[in-house]
Amino acid sequence: MQAAAPQVVLLDWELPGLSAAILWERRSLCPSVRLVAMSGLSEARLAALNAGADAFVGKVEPPEGLLAALESVSEG
């Protein structure tokens, strides 16, 4: 049986006890996965995008912003 790989991963940038940068390094195991980072900190946007996120969504943005980001990265 083959394990399914996700197409898109939505990741909170401030995971307790886990550096999000570790997860970006894991991307080499599944290079086709698209990464969307979320944070309540506006300054995290640049850090996430520099670390390799395909998109960033602020937690204060309306749900439509999250949906648009997920649709955008899933379409390539």
N, C-alpha and C positions, 0 to 999 in steps of 0.2 A: 504494500500500500504506500502511495506517495503522499507526503505531507503537503498540505496546501500552503502556498505563500500568499501573504496579503498583497493587494495592489496599492493600497494607501494605508498609512499609519498616522493616526492623530495622537500627538504626544504633548503632554503638559511639560513645559520647559523646566518647571521647578519640581521635579519628582523628589519626594523626601528620600534621602539615603541613596540616591542614584544620580550620577551625573549624566545629563542628557547627551553630553559629548560621547560617552561610551556607546550609546545607541547609534550615533552617526557612524562610528567606526564599524559597527556590526553591519552596516549597509553593504559592505563589500561581500557579505555572504549572499545577499539578495539585491543586486544592483538595480533591478527594475522597480523596486518598491519606492513609492513616492512618499515623502515625509512632510506632514503639516504640523507645525509647532503652535502651541497656544500658551499665552501667558497673560497675567494681569499687569505685568510690568512693561510699560511701553519701551523701555531701554533694552528689553530682551529681543525685540524685533531684529535689530542689526546683528546681535550675537547669534541668533538662531539661523538667520539667512547666511551669515559668514561661515557657520558650522556645517552648512549643506542642506538646510531645510528648503524644500521646494516652495513652501508658502508659510506665512505666519498669520495668525488670527489673534487679535486681542480679546481677552475675556469680556471686555465691556462692549464689544461690537454686537450688533443684533444678530440673531440666528441666521439671517439671510447672508451675512458675511461669511459665516462658517460654511454654510452650504455652497456658496459660490467658490470658496477656496477648495473645498473637497471636489467639486465638479471640475474645476479648472485643472487641478493636478491629475485627476483620474483620466481626463481627456488628453493629457500630455501637454 
